[in-house]
Amino acid sequence: MSNFSDKVNAEDISVSICAPIFNESLGIEIILETWQQTLRAWRNDKLISKYEIVLCDDKSTDGTYELITGKAIENLKVIRNQGIKGAGSAVSQAIRSSQYDYIITIDTDGQFSLDEVAGWFSELKSVDCVLGWRKKNDAFLLKLGSFASTQLVRLILGKEIKDANCMLKLMKANIIRNTDLRAVGMNYSGEMTYCILSSSCPHIWKEVSHKPRLMGKSHSKFFTDGLKRLFFLLYLFHEESLVKHNVLAPRRKN
């Protein structure tokens, strides 16, 4: 991190952390405190100028929303879906509600460490997006589903893709805010990867650690969500074909 100031002016780095939440009452306070410690350290060390955490609650039923809105948490903005619409809808709402120039997307289950992003800011001089990739630390079936999804996105785009579904990403905000994200369920990270790569956005891959969930359990259902993911990837394949044949315009608008 010592050469950060030589490449990027920290005064230009304002960061929005955007994440979906759903029934995370057991661990969300620990996650938010960990993020706050990291973000304050970045600000104090002049890595960033200012930050916000933007969460969209997907109508949690376990008191998550009431828990976090009932506390005074620095630079936290919480919005809420009117009904259970899915993680994709929630993260899209969080992104649209953010205000700063750079966006970090991350899940709230504790499987990713925000600390790993500190070394990514120096890349923003030459790229618009830094995409995380991980060796998935999860149940075998979830690993299998993620691997298959990555291979299908690689086939659709004809590009080398390390990990289509890693949620940990750092992006210039206009890149993702100007993208028409349509996934409402568990396909949100894959759709972001697809949109970034299909737009030929300058990017770089960074390996990240993938830890066990802090608490609770995954809301992903292998067979149900796997079938939905397959349908969604087939939709992306069809969309990409129509774009290549000049029937549809690319989603990203400059």
N, C-alpha and C positions, 0 to 999 in steps of 0.2 A: 504493500500500500504506500510505500515511501515515495514512489514516483507519480502518485495520483495528481498532485498539483501541477506537475509539468505538462500534463496532457489535458486535463479538464479543469475548468474554473469551478470551484465548489459553490460559488455564488450563483451559478447557473443550474445547480442540481437541487430541484425541489421534488420531493418524492411522495407519491400516493401509494400506500399499500392497499391492494384491493383483494377482498376474499369473500366467498360465500360462507354462511354458517347455517347449520341445521342440527338441532338437538346436541349441542356441544357443552352443556352446562357443567359437566364434570371436569372439563379441562380448559375452558376458554379463558378463565382468569389467569391461569398460569401462562398460557400462550401469549395473552396480551401484555402481561408484565415482562415476559422475555423479549417480546418485540420492542416494547418501550425502552428497555435497557439498551438494546442494540441501536435503536434509532437515536436515542439521546447521545450515545457514545459517538455515532457518526457525526452528529451535529456538533458536539463538543470538539471533535477532532478535525472539524472543518471539511469533512468528506461531503456533507450535504449542507444546504442552507436552512431548509425547513421540511417538515413532513406532516402527513396525516395518515390515519388508518381509517379506511372506509369499508365497513362490513354491510352486507345485505343478508338479513335473516329470512330464510325461506319458510316463514310461519312455523317456527319451532314449537313443539308441544311440551317441552320439558322445562320451560322457564328460562331458556337461554336469553331470549330478548329482554325479558324483565330484569334479569341478573345484570347484564352489561349496561343497560340504559339507566339502571338505578344507582350507578356509581359514577363519580367524577373521574373520568379517564382522559388524560391529556391528548388533545388533537384527535379524538375519536369521533367519527361520524357513523351513526347506525341508521340504516333504512330498513324497511320491511316489506316483503311481498304480501299482497292481500290474501293469498292462498298459497298452498304448496305447489310451486311451479317447476321446481328442479334447480339443481346447483348451477346449471348453465345460465338460466334466467337470473339467478341471484348475482353471479359474478358480473354479468353484463350490466345489471343495474348499478352495482358498485363502481364499475368503470365509468359509466355515464355520469355518476354523481361525484366523481373525483374532480379535483381542480388543478393539480400540479403538473409539471412538465414531463415527469417520468413516472411510469407505473410499474410496480412490482406485483405480480399475481402470485399468490401462495395459498395453500390450504390451511385450515385452522386445526388440523388433527395432530400437529407436532411432528409430522414425518419429515419436514424440511426445516432447516435452520436458516433463519434470515441472515445470520453472521456470514454465510458463504457468499452472499451477494456483494459484500464490501469490496472485494477485489475486481468486481465486474465494471465498476464505474469508469475505470481507465480505458475500457474498450469503446466507450461511447464516442470517442473522437473519430473512429473509423467505421463503426456499425450503428445501426438503429435499434437492434434487438440483440439481447443475449439470452439464449435458450438453454435451460438446464436439461441435462439427461442423467438418468440414474440407473443403477442396478437395483431393480425393484425389490424391496424388502417386504414381501407380502405372501399370502397364501399362493400355492402353486397355480390354481385356476386363474387367479387374478393376474399373476405373472404371464400366464399363457395368453390371456385375453389382451393384455397390453402389448405383448410381443406381436401377436397376430395383427392388431390394429396398426402398429408401426409399419409392419411389412405392407399392409394394404395402402397406407398413405404414401409410402415409398413408391409403390406400384402406380398409384394414381398420378403422382407428380413427376415420376421418373427422376427423382433426386435422392441423394444420400441423406437419410434421416436417422439420427441416433436414437431419438425417443419422441414419438408423436404425442405422448400423453403426460409428460412431466409438467406440472402446474407452475413450477418455479421459473419465472421469466422476468426479465427487466427490459422495458420497452420505452421508446419515446412515445409520449402519451398520444400524440396525434395519429400515430400509426394504428393503434388499436381502437381509439375512439371513433375514427373514421371508417371502421370496418363494420360491416353488417353481420353481426354475430347472431346466428339463428338457433343454435343448439339450446335446448331448455333442460336437458337431463345431464347424464354423466359424460357426454361427448365434448364438453366445453373446452378442455385443454387441447384435445386433438383438433378441434375446429380452429382454435387460435393458431396452432402450429401450421395447419393447412393454409390459412389465410395469409400468414406471414411469408411462408415459402412460395406460395403461388403468386404473390405480388413481387417476387424477386427483391424483397426488402433486404438490405445488407445486414447480415447476422453472423453470429459466432456461437458455437456450442461450448458449454462448460459442464464438466462432470460435477455432480452434487451427491452428497450422502442421502440415503433414504432409510430413515429409522423406523422402528415399529411405532404404531400409533401411541400417543401419550396416554389416552384413556378411551374408553368406549369401544365401538366397533364400526367397521366400514358400513356405509349405507348402500354400497354397491351390491347388486344381486347378479351373480355370474350369468345365469342363463337368460333372465329377463333383460338385464342391461346389455348382455352380450349380443342378444338378438337385435335390440334397438341400435347398438353401435354398428352392427353389420348393415342394417338398413340405412343408417346415416352415412356410412362410408360409401355405400352404393349410390346414394344421392350425391355425395361429393364427386364420385367418379363421373356421374352423368353431368353434373355442373361443369366440371373441368373440361369435359369433352365439348360441351356447348360453347364454352369460352374459347377453346382452341379453334373451333369452327366459326367463330365470330357471330354466334347466335345470341350469346349473353355477354354483357360487359363484365370485366372483373369486379369483384366486390369492393376492393379498396378504391377510394376516390381521392385523388391528389388535390 
